[in-house]
Amino acid sequence: MSNFEEKINALLRPNIRALKPYSSARDEFKDSSPPLTLHPPPSTFHPPPSAFLFLDANENSLGSPSSDDYSRYPTSQQMLLKAAIGAVKDIAPGQIFLGNGSDEAIDLLLRAFCEPGRDNVILMPPTYGMYAVQADIHGTEHRQAPLRPDFSPDAQAVKAATNEASKLLFLCSPNNPTGNCLPETFILEMLRDFPGLVVLDEAYMDFSTMPSWVSRLPQFPHLVVLQTFSKAWGMAGARVGMAFAHPLIISVLNKIKYPYNLSTANIRLAEEAIKNEAFVKRNVGALLAERARLEKELPKLACVKQVFPSDANFLLVRMADADAAYRFLVENGIVVRNRSKEPHCENCLRITVGAPEENTRLLHTLDKYTPL
Ligand SMILES: Cc1ncc(COP(=O)(O)O)c(C=O)c1O
């Protein structure tokens, strides 16, 4: 057993280490057959007499009452989609986990590595709220190593919060809701010193000038990088998230996921999207131009105190009175996120960069608002 395999085994919850995973009908068939089953044929498909009849999964061979046919279970390992993503991201399909949003990967990492009531995870608030919520759901302590008031990370605070039961360190870069990236030196220090897995959430990375850490996975087998189709790829409704990691970590996530965690519809939509990177790059360019416009125009408004620099598709904006500004925007049909209760985010709204006409409406509306 390699050193890294030993490390992963030591980090895993004992019940997950010992788990015999559910084996689906199609998994078993695939084990004894050519890779023809990656996509089971639709029920409307009439196979030649020599081809397979799929009578193994208790599906309904007469079809489904929807315009597209969904009567067959989807592929459980999504190998075609993983191959297409791997080609775009330059990574082997065996190092990719696909989930129902990247939220599923966060959930599964907690389930695999954190013994409820015993282990803990380290968070750096203000950050994405689901890390804490999912840890709470899972009965896992989350220890805080808050960012400094200028939103830079505090390595000493992470060290102070970490103990022998610390299994996961959640880093978010660019960070939600502050918008800034974590410095490379800090991430390297965490990769060197943190005893568990370092989970780097790159949900907003496509809006940043910083390079992704996916290409550095070979150097850091205990790094897990999360990305998603929900942001730059414009597919939030499709619910497809990605985790990139060492094949051993990916095999753990695959072992404990629901057998058919992505629906046929999710998979088809993501397969269509991944072929259209040029469209995504154009849209990212347009959103970055709009972000620059808002960064320039918002500070001119009387109600705005500070616009924080952003590497993401949103801006954190300190208002004279965030609660009042939030209410005024809602009265005028505009919904933003009030982040005033987060550490170091007093009077801050998080505003998503919208389409050009949406941003113009936001600016006009805020221009009409006078803080008391
Ligand atoms: C930092 C961060 N990570 C993950 C997610 C969840 O993304 P998904 O839609 O892939 O579940 C979000 C969603 O807002 C986010 O802000």
Ligand as a Chemical Component Dictionary entry (heavy atoms), coordinates in Angstrom:
data_LIG
# 
_chem_comp.id                   LIG 
_chem_comp.type                 NON-POLYMER 
_chem_comp.pdbx_formal_charge   0 
_chem_comp.three_letter_code    LIG 
# 
loop_
_chem_comp_atom.comp_id 
_chem_comp_atom.atom_id 
_chem_comp_atom.alt_atom_id 
_chem_comp_atom.type_symbol 
_chem_comp_atom.charge 
_chem_comp_atom.model_Cartn_x 
_chem_comp_atom.model_Cartn_y 
_chem_comp_atom.model_Cartn_z 
_chem_comp_atom.pdbx_ordinal 
LIG C1 C1 C 0 -18.222 29.205 -3.456 1  
LIG C2 C2 C 0 -19.343 28.346 -3.925 2  
LIG N1 N1 N 0 -19.151 27.029 -4.008 3  
LIG C3 C3 C 0 -20.124 26.211 -4.430 4  
LIG C4 C4 C 0 -21.356 26.705 -4.792 5  
LIG C5 C5 C 0 -22.426 25.722 -5.185 6  
LIG O1 O1 O 0 -22.414 25.546 -6.529 7  
LIG P1 P1 P 0 -23.319 24.428 -7.235 8  
LIG O2 O2 O 0 -24.396 25.171 -7.954 9  
LIG O3 O3 O 0 -22.367 23.735 -8.155 10 
LIG O4 O4 O 0 -23.846 23.509 -6.175 11 
LIG C6 C6 C 0 -21.606 28.072 -4.719 12 
LIG C7 C7 C 0 -22.930 28.602 -5.079 13 
LIG O5 O5 O 0 -23.251 29.739 -4.979 14 
LIG C8 C8 C 0 -20.571 28.922 -4.276 15 
LIG O6 O6 O 0 -20.746 30.231 -4.159 16 
# 
loop_
_chem_comp_bond.comp_id 
_chem_comp_bond.atom_id_1 
_chem_comp_bond.atom_id_2 
_chem_comp_bond.value_order 
_chem_comp_bond.pdbx_ordinal 
LIG C1 C2 SING 1  
LIG C2 N1 SING 2  
LIG C2 C8 DOUB 3  
LIG N1 C3 DOUB 4  
LIG C3 C4 SING 5  
LIG C4 C5 SING 6  
LIG C4 C6 DOUB 7  
LIG C5 O1 SING 8  
LIG O1 P1 SING 9  
LIG P1 O2 DOUB 10 
LIG P1 O3 SING 11 
LIG P1 O4 SING 12 
LIG C6 C7 SING 13 
LIG C6 C8 SING 14 
LIG C7 O5 DOUB 15 
LIG C8 O6 SING 16 
# 
